[in-house]
Amino acid sequence: MDLTGVGTLLLAIAISCLFIYSTWDKLYRKRNLPPGPTPLPLIGNLLQIKRGEMVKSLMEVGDQYGPVYTMYFGHRPIVMLSGYEAVKEALVDQAEEFSGRGKMASVDKIFDGFGVVFSNGERWKQLRRFSLSTLRNFGMGKRSIEERIQEEAQFLVKEIKTYKQRPIEPRNILNQAVANVICSVVFGNRFDYEDLTFLKLINMFNETFVLISSTWGQLQEMFPKIMDFIPGPHKRIATITETLLEFVSERVKMNQATLDQTSPRDYIDCFITKMQKDNEDPTSEFSMRNLLLTVLNLFFAGTETVSTTLRHAFLILIKYPDIQEKLHKEIDVVIGHNRSPNIDDRSQMPYMDAVIHEIQRFSDVIPLNVPHIVIRDTKFRGFTIPKGTEVFPLLCTVLRDPSQFSTPNKFNPEHFLDEAGGFKKSDAFMPFSTGKRICLGEGLARMELFLFLTTILQNFTLSSETKFTEEDIAPRMTGFANLPINYQLSFIPRQV
């Protein structure tokens, strides 16, 4: 090809690119979506997302465009809600319109709209109603679940003592302890800390959390169709999820073989009984697929978020020994050392309550929330959000809203204490989200955090040879989950 031909080809390519961009720009601007940075064809707003720092990047864009703005992940518009007022207005004041569940590309091939977390419409309503009722019947919010947590907390103390003050990485024992609580409800039994098969499964939860939050996981959420064809560690997510699903399936088969409908042992028994009862009802959503995926939802969500929060808690309390000492004193006064903590103690322990709330606010374990969609064309603050549009209610911007918290980027229990030292609520405390999609395990998680942390501090002082900095304890603010740095600590028995 001569130079004239090359020049003609380049000119044609340039004109084509300008035409594509012009057409895209007109279509983009025709929508009455909230404002945001101008997206590019194919890649959307990729240039606005710093590598591996999706959360930080979205917060920075929000600082520029305000509390309601639009970002494009590829060709998909996603409405971002930033700050307490915008999130409350959407999820509480317009709760029905924003009640849909969006997709998460990293797990969508497995769940595909099934299970209580990722379903919508009548399926979601049936599964959520049943799950809330069944979990309450098995003690969520009642004393029976409190007794299960108390028992597991003592198993955890016993396990910690076997390390004889040696420095350890606390992830495994915390994951196992927290998982055992939900296992006792869902599967009807707990597992020994020496059970290597169980430990392997629990480590898979953590690996999934890490992968979804990684740069690879972030790219998969932004460009799912492209990332399907690109090899990388993100491919492990589906493999791990399938393995976990096989474990759940085997447990369900065990229950089916020994089921006594008159005496349900756990959540699985109750679901199987409901399946059999509704067998002739074509409108029923109680199927084997929904059973397996709902149990996996409960197993995963009931383990990783609470154990991750406790890992943040230990790290923070090592950094601030004065706060840890104040907690020790409150425990000594209210509980002493001759009995186990119970949930009624919480009302007498405002400082512990405030510290736990601040740990949850500061660690911000699920900063982006789980995606929502609007279930109908929705008017919101003068804009039109079409039915089916994804919405990210950014919990990180609520928990760090400077209009709600005096030192939003600092760990400060005073955020939840009044002038008299009593516990003070905050409407902007939303680590479990809010509205119709609020975490159905909120009551269980709150009870676990109080009883596990109080029991550990009743028995031990947390210590480390490492001197941690403010940067060490600060959440990473990268992807789906905020995971603490890897660290080791020693549990020093308290002298009483």
N, C-alpha and C positions, 0 to 999 in steps of 0.2 A: 504493500500500500504506500502511495507517494505521500508527500507532505500535505498536499491539498486534501487527500482523502482522510488523513489523520485529523487535520483541522476540522473538516466537516463532521467527523465522528464525535470529536470532543465538543463541538458546538451543539450537536444534537443531544448529547448527554446532558450538557449544561441546561439547555432549554427544557428537557424532560424533567430534570431535577427541580427547576424553577416552577414548572407547571404543577408537579406533584406537591411541592411545598405550598404553592398558592392555593391549590384546591383544598389541601389539608387545613391550611390556616383559615380559609373561609368557613369550612365545616366546623372547625373548632370554635371559632368566634360566634357562630350562629347559635350555639347552645346558650341557655341562660343558667349555666352552672356557676358556682362561686368562682372568683378570680384565682389566678395562680400563674406560675411561670409558663411561658409559651412552650408547648411540647413540640418535639420534632417528629417527623414521620418515622414509624417503626420503633424508635427507641424511646419515645415519649419524653419524660423528664429525667432520664438516666443521668444527664450531665449535672443535675442538681443534687444527686445522691453521691456523697463521698464514699469511696470504696470501703465497704465493711462498716459503715456508720449510718445506717438508714435512720435510726431514731434521732440521732443528733441532727442529721440533715433535715428531717421533717420538722423538727422544732425550730431550726433556723429559718426555714421557708415560712413557717407560721409567724415568726417575728416580723417578717417582711410583708406578708399578705393579710394578716389578721386572723381572727379566731375561726373563720370558715373559709377554706380554700380548696382548690382542686389540683391534684397531681395526676399525671398520666404514667401508669406502669405499662409501657408499650403503648398500645392503642386504647387501653382501658382507663376511663376516668375514675378516680377515686376521690371522694369528698373527705377531707380531713377536718375534724372538729378539735379545736385547740382551746384549752382553758376550761375552768369550772362552769361558767355560765353557758357556753355553747354546748358542752356535753350534757349538762343537766336539761337544757331546753330541748335537746333532741331525745335523749334516752328516757327522760321522766315526763316532761310536758307533752311531748309528741311520741310517747312510748310505743303506741301501736304501729305507727308509720315506720319507725326505726327498729322494729322487733325482728326483722329477718336476719338470718345468719349467712354471712358471706363465706366464700371458699378459701381454704388454705391449700395452695398448690402442692405443698410438700407432703400432705397426707390425703389429698382429695381422691387419688386413685383408689385408696383403700376404703375411705368412708363414703364418698360419692353421695352425700345427702342422707346417709343413714346414721343411726345412733343419736342419742339425746343432744349432743353438743352441736353436730353439723347438720341436723335436719331442720326443716321448715314446715310451715302450714300445719295441717291437722296431725301429721306424723309427729312433729315436735311437741304439739300440745298434749297429745296422748302420752308420749314417752316422758315428758317432764312432769305431768300431773301424777303419773304412776310412780316415777322415781322419787319424787318428793314425799308422797304418801308412804311408800315402802320404806324409805330410809328413816322416816319418822317412826314408823312401827318398829324398826330395829334399833331405835334409840337415838337417832340424831337429834340433839337438843334435849334428850332425856337422860336420866341418870344411868341407864344401862350402857350407853356409849361412853359416858364419863368414866364408868368403872373399867371399861376396856382400855381407855387411854391411860388411866392411872396404873393399871396392871402393866401395860406396855412400857410406861415410863420407868417402872421399877425394874423390868427386864433390861432396859437401856442402862440404868445405873449399875446394875450387876455386871453387864458387859463392859462398861467403861472401867470398872474397878479391876478387871482382868489385865488391863494395860499397865497398871501399877505406875501411873504418872508419866509413862513414856510418851513422847510427842507422837501424835497420830494425825492423819488427815481424816476429818470427821464425816466425810461424805457418805461412806458406805453404811456406817452404823445409824446415821440419821435417816437415810433412805429406807433402811430395813425397818426401823422403828415406826416411821410414819406409814409405810406401806402395810405393815401388819395391822394397823387400825382399820384401814379400809378393807383389807383382806378378810378380817373377822366379820365384817358386815356383808361383803359381796360373796366371799367363798365359804364363810362359816368357820374359818380357822386362821391362826397365825402360823408363821414359819420361824424355825430356829435361826439364830444369827450364823450358825455354822452350816446352814443349808446352802451349798455352793450353787445349786441350780437356781434357787431363789435369788441369790446375790447376783448371778449372771443376768437374770431378767431385770432386776432393779437397775443394774448398770446400763442396760439397754435403754431404759427410760432417760437416764442422764445423757447418754450418747445422743439420743434423739433430740433432746433439749439443746444440746451443744450444736448439733448439725443444723437444725432449723434456724438457730440464731447466728450462724456463721455467715461469712460473705457468700459462700455457695448457696446457702439457704435463702439469703436475701435476694440473690439473682433469680432463684427458682420462683420466688413469689412474684417478682416483677416480670419475668419472661418465661412462664411455665412451658409454653409450646417449644421454645428454642432450647431450654435447658433439658427437655426430655431427650434431646439428641446429643447432648454434650456429656461425656464421661466425667466423673468427679465424685467426691465424697458425698454429695447430696443424694446420690443413688442409694446410699446405705439406708436412708430413712424408710423407704418402702420395704426393703429387706427386713429391717428390724421390726417394723410394724407387723409384717406377715408372721414373723416368729412369735411375737407377743400374742397375736391373734390365735395362733395354733395352741399356745398354752391355755388361753381362755376357752377355746373349743374343747380341749381335753377335760377341763374342769366342768364344763357344761354336760359333757357325756357322762361323767361320774355322777353328777346330780340326777340326770335323767334315769340312770340305772337304779338309783336308790331313793327315788322321790316318794315322799308321803305327803299328799296334798293337805292332809289334816294337821300336819306339823311342819311348816316350812322352816328350814334351817338358816336360810340366807336369802339375799336378793335374787340369786339365780333360781332358787326353788319357786319364789313368788312369781317371777317372770314366766317360767315354764307353765305353772298352773294357770296363769292368765292366758297364755297361748292356747292351752287346751280348752279353756272355757270359751274363748272367742273363736274357736276353730271354724265355725259356720258363719261368722260375721265378715262379710266382704269389706267392710269399712275399717276393720281392726288393723292396727299397725304393729301388733305383737307377733312378730315373726322371728325365726332363728337368726336372720341377718341383723335385725335390730337388737336382739338380745346380745349377740357376740360383740357388736360394735359399741353398744351402750355400756356393757361391762368393761370393755377396754377403755372407753372414755373415763369411767369412774375410777378405774384402777390407776390410769396415768395421771389424771388431774388430781386425784386424792393423794398422790405420792409426791410428785416432783415439786409442785409449787410450795408446799409447806416445808419440805426438807430443805429446799433452796433458801427459803426465808430464814430458817434456823441457822443455816451456814452463814448467811449474812449477819445474823444476830450475834453469833459467837465472835466473829471477826470484829464487829463494832464494839462489843463489850471488852475485848482484849485491848482495843485501841483506847477506850475510855474506862480505865480501872476505877475512877471515882464514881462513875455511873453504876458500875458493877457493885461497888461497895454499898451504895445507897440501896440497891436492890436486895443485897444480902441482909441489910439491917431491917428492911421492911418485912422480908420473909421471917426473920427471927422474931419480930414483934407480933406479927399476925398469925403465923403458923407454928413457929418453933421447929423442933427436930424430932418430935415424937409421933407425928402423923403425916400422912401424905397430903399434899395440897388438893383442894377440891375447887370446883368452879364457883362455889359461893364465896370463896376467899377473894375473888377478883374485885367484888364491890368494896372490899376493905383495903384494897391495895392500889390506890390511884397512881402511884409512881410506876409500878409494874405495868399497869394498864396503859399508861402514857408512853412508856418506853417501847412496849410491843407495837402500839399504833405507829410510833415514829419509825421503828424498824421497818414496818411494812410500807410506810410512806416513802422513806428514804431509799430502801432497796428496790422498790418499784419493779417487782419480779416480772410482770407482764406489761411492759410499757406501752405497747401499741394496742392493747386489748385484743380480743379475737374479733375478726372482721364482722361487720354488720352489712345488711343491705336494706334499702327501703322497699316495703312490700307493695307500695302503690306510688303513683306520681305524687310528689310531696313538695309543698311550698315551705321554704325555710329561710327566714331572714331576707325575704325579697327575691330569693333564687328559686329555680325549679330543679328538683332532683328527680330524674325519671325513675320509674319503677325498675327495680333490679340493679340500680347503681350501688356499688360497694361504698361503704362508709367506714372510716377508721376513727372511732372516738379515742383520741390519744390520752390514755390514762396518765402518761408521764407529764403532760401539761396541766392536768388537774392536780396531781399530787405535788407539783412544783409551781403552782399558780401563786405569784407574789401577792395577789390581792387576798389570798386565803391563808398564806403561811409567811411569817415574818422573815424567816431565813430559809427560803425554799431549797437552797443547794447545800445546806449544812445540816448535820444530824443534831437535832435539838428537841428533846422531850417536852420542853416548855410549850411547844405547839399544842399539846394536849393537856395542859394544866392551867387551872385558873389561878387568880392571885392568892387564894387561900390554900393552894396545893392540892385541890380536888381535881378529879378527872374532868376534862372539858371536851365535849364532842365537836366534830367539825363536819359540816355537810360535804366538804370537798374530800373527805376520806373515802376513796373509791377503789381500793386495790382489788376488790371483787367485781368491779364494774357496778352498774346500777340499772334500774328499769326492769323490763320483762326478761332480759337475758342475764340478769345478775347470777353469779355462780351459785348453783344449787347446793354446793357443799360449804357455803360460807359459815354456817353455824358450826359444823364439824371442824373446819380449819381454825376458827377463832378459839375453840375449846382446846384443840391440840397445841396451838402456839402457847397458850397460857399454861397448860398443865405440864407440857414437856419442858419449857424454859424454866418455870418455877421449880420443878422437881430437880432439874440439873443444878440450878443455882443454890437450892437448899442443901445439896450434897457436895458441891465442888466449887472451887475458884478456877476460872478460866485463865490460862497463862500461856505465853509463848516467848521463846528466846528472840524472835523477830520483833523489831520495833516497826510497827505499821504506821504508814503516813495517811494523811487525808485522801490522797490519790488512791492508795491501796483499798480503802473501804468504799470509795465512791463507785456507784454502779457504772458499768461500761457504756451503757446506752448505745448498743449496736443494733441488734436485731430483735427477734420475737421475745427472747427472755434475757433478763439481766442475771448473769451468773457471777458469783464472787470469784476472786482470784483463788488459785490453789494455795493452801496454807496448812500449817501444822500447829497443833496446840496440845497442851498438857492439861489434864483434869486433876487438880490438886485437891484431895479430900479436905473438907473444912473441919477445923478443930472446934468441937462443941463441949 
